[in-house]
Amino acid sequence: MTAPAADDLERRIGYSFGNPDLLTEALTHASALPQAHSGRRRTRRTQHGGMPRNYERLEFLGDRVLGLVIADLLWRQYATEPEGDLTRRLAQLVRRDTLAKVAATIGLDRFLHLSPAEAAAGAAQNPAILADACEALIAAVYLDGGLAAAFAFVERFWIPLIGAMQAPPRDPKTVLQEWTQARGLGLPAYQLTATGGPDHARHFTVAARVAGFDEATATASSKRAAETAAAALLLQRLTTNPKGNAPGAKASE
């Protein structure tokens, strides 16, 4: 990453790195480190003499740091809420689409280090890649500046999201299951019906089914997200018009 680009990103996130290699690593996609014939990655050294790495290890750490910080913020913000409500709020705030939105707010797509092929294919706009890089950036801030710096970073971008929350969000799959069980309809079933897309932009189509009703299908960038979207579509249809499911009809996203 060039010095002007690093300065620009640091202004956006409100943090200046003491170790710029951490920032570079947090923004480096695996595709940007081509495999040599031996199966080892090329070994051009970083500014501080280390070996270049992609953001996957930082992503792992950043996920845990984010969870800790959000849990602390929620515990303080909602002092009387039970554990279940706090858990649902946390799940909403650390999910992939929330991370991708934060990454978009930062403008992280313009700083990602991708292979030419991945860049040309639009990988910088892939929500999964943006979410992963956002988690890696959190870890880089944590390793460079400690927990206080990580708290400041997360507060900068997540406090507005926490402030906008009203009732604790509920997972559509859980709500659908409660709805069907209350009516003696058994458990909803989910079936993966299709997958596609290039490696950097995979998509999954899932059908949600309840006995005696027509299925709802949805497509998303992960199987879990597709299941959630399909459940939400089916739940909306069942609760607004529970007797209006014509045979063969499908709801799609």
N, C-alpha and C positions, 0 to 999 in steps of 0.2 A: 504494500500500500504506500502511495506517495505521501510525503509529509503534508501537502495541502489537503489531501483527502482525509488523512487522519485528523488534522486540525478541524476540518469541517464536521466530521462525525463526533469528535469530542465536544464541540460546541452544541451539537444537537442533543447529546445525552447528558451534558453537564458534568462530565468527568474527564480528566486528563490522565493518561496512562504513564506510569513510570517505566514500564516495560512494554514497548510497542510491539514486541513479538507476540504477546498475549492477544492484543487486538487483531493482529494479522491472522493468528491461528483461529480466532473466534469467527472470522469471516471467510475462511478457506474451506470450500466444499471439496469432498473427496475427489471429484472429477478434475480438480485443478492440480493434482499431484499424480501425473501419469505413471503407470506401471512400466518399469524397465523390463527387459527380456528375462531377467532373473526372477521376476516376481516381486522384487524390492522396489520401493519408491525412489525416485531420483533424490539425490542427496545434496542439493544446493542448500547451503547453510543460511540460517536466519541472521538478523542483525547482531544478535548476541552469541552467534556461533553454534546454536542448536540446530537440530534437524527439523525441517518443515513438517508440520502435521495438519491434518484437517480438524474440523471443529467437533468431531464426534465425542471425544472424551470430555471436552468442555460442556457439550450439550448434556451429558449425563450428570455432571456436577451442577450445572445451572438449573436443571429441573428440581433438584433437591433444595438448592438455595432459595429458589423462587417459592417453593412450597412452604419453607420455614418462614420466610418474610411475610407472605400472604397470611399464613396461619396466625402469626403474631398481630398483624394489623387487624384482622377480623376479630380476634379475641378481645382486642382493646376497643374496637369500634362498636361491637355488638355484645356488650357485657352481660346481657341477660338472656341471650339466645342459647338454646340447648345445643349439644354437640352435633345432632343430626342436621340442624339448620346451618350451622357453621360449615359442616362438611360439604353441603350442597353449594354454598356460596364459594368455598374454596375450589371445588371442582369446576365451577363456571369460570373462575378467574385464571385458572392455570391450563385450561383446555387449549387445544391447538389453534382454534380460530381466534381466540383472544390474543394469544401470542402473535399470531400473524397480523392482527390489527395494530398491536403495539409496534411491531416491526415496520408496518406501513406508515405509522405516525412518525417514526424516526426517519423514514426514508432509507431503510437498511438495504433495500434491493440494489441501490446504485453503488454500494460498497462491497458487495459480495465478490469473492474471487472464485470464478467458475472456469471450466474448460471452454474454449471457443464454441464447441458443439453445444454444450449445455446452455451457454449464454444465448446462442442463436435460437435455441429451441424455447426460450422464454423461462428457463428455470428460475431466474431471479424473481419472478412473480408467483412462483409456486408456493401456496400457503404452508405446505409442510416444510419446505426448505427455509422459508422466512421464520417459521416458528422455531425450528431447530437452531438457526443462527441467533435468534433472540435469546434463547436459553444459554447458548454458548457465550454470548456477550455478557450476560449476567454473571456467569462463572468467571469470565476474564476480569470483570470489575472486582469480584470478590477476591480472587487470587492476588490481584494487583494492589487493592486498597483495603481489603479486609471486610468484615461483616458490616461495618458502619457505611462504607461506600456502597455495598450491595443494597442495603436498606434504602439509602438515598436514591439510588437508581430506580428501584422498584416503586418507591413512593412517588417519584416524579411522574411515572406513567400509569400506575395502577390506582392511585388515590382517586382520580376522577372516575374511574370505573367502579370503584367501591362506593363512592358517593352517589352514583347513578342507580345503584341497586335498590330495589324496594323489598318485596317479599322474597324470601329465599327461593331461588329457582329450583324446580323439580325436574328430574330426569323424565322425559316422555316415556321411556320404557317402563319405569317404575309406576308412573301414573296409569299407563295402559294396563299393566298387570293387575293393579288394584281394581281398575274398572271391570276387567273381565272376571276376576275372582269374585267380586261382589255380586256378579250376576250368574255365577255358576258356569262360566264359559271356559274354565280352565286357563292354562297359560298361553300367552301369545307365542307364536313360532316365527323364527327368522331364518331366511334362506338366502345365501349368496347366489345370485342368478347370473351375474356377469362381471367380468373384470376387463380392464383395457388401459390404454394409454402407455406412453413411454415411461422408462424407469423413473424419471424425475417428476412425472405428473400422472401417477397411477390413479385410476378411479374404479370404484366398486359399486355395484348395484345390488341392493338387498330388497327382498319382499317380506313384508310383515303380514302375518296371517292370524286371524281369530276364527275359531270354528263357527260356521254359519254365516260368515260375512266375507265379502270380497277383499282381496289383498290390497295393500298399498305398497308402492315401490318408490325407492329414492336412490339417488346416486351421489356419492361424495368421495373425498380423497382418501378415506380410510373406511374399513369395514365397520368399525364402531360408529363412526359418524353417519354412515349410511343407515345403519340399524336405528339410530336415534332419530334421524330425519323421517324414516319410514314409519316408525312408531308415532311420531308427532302427526304425520299426515293421516294415519289410520285413526288415531284418537280424535282428531278434529272432526273427521267424518262421522265417527260413531256417536260422538257427543252432540253434534249439531243435528244429525238426522239418522238416528240409530236404526230406523226401519226403511231407509231409503237407499239401500245398497242393491242396485240392480245387478242381476247375474252378469258376470263378465266384465264389470266396470273395474277400473284401476285408477288409483291416484298416483301421480308421478311427480317427481321433483327434478 
